């Protein structure tokens, strides 16, 4: 049984030796035949070919610069481009350039605070450090009792504060922000004065409007309603 199992391996090794022997003998025969068949004329030609001068490469020859530029020029097959003067001038270009030039320049930010309650209207104009320049109320302008919380009292206060803002604008260049507190009639009076011709000089310098009215959510019971 052991001899029968080893028989395939013996056959494969013997076949491999026979195949390699035949290949090596054929290779030696071909080499000897090629060496013997090489003619002396071919050997002489190979020896003399080393003295042949190689041909010059015309692509590397000197070409005039103008001709070379013309050859390397890129042909644009697209539509013709208009000249720089064909477009109309943009009227807002100067304003845009001026706005870009002012980027990074910080101006003083003044504050106008409006407290509009059900009994009075108080408007204050202050510097950035908090120093008050003008404070006007309905009582200071001569309105009595319930007239102090009316629309006319708030409008007169707004006109007086805007006049003080224009006077301050002649002394220094500044921007301002508006703070609103309360839902009285003076709130709408101040907004109307700023958006109409009364506040035309200061309206463009307004940067922010903030509502600081406290809103009660839940909590304890409110104060009893006042009766007059």
Buried (B, 14 or more C-beta within 10 A) or exposed (E): EEEEEEEEEEEEEEEEEEEEEEEEEEEEEEEEEEEEEEEEEEEEEEEEEEEEEEEEEEEEEEEEEEEEEEEEEEEEEEEEEEEEEEEEEEEEEEEEEEEEEEEEEEBEBBBBBBBBBEEBBBBBBBBBEEEEBBBBBBBBBEBEEEEBBBBBBBBBBBBBBBBBBEEBBEEEEBBBBBBBBBEBBBBBBBBBBBEEEBBEEBBEBBEEEEEEEEEEEEEEEEEEEEEE
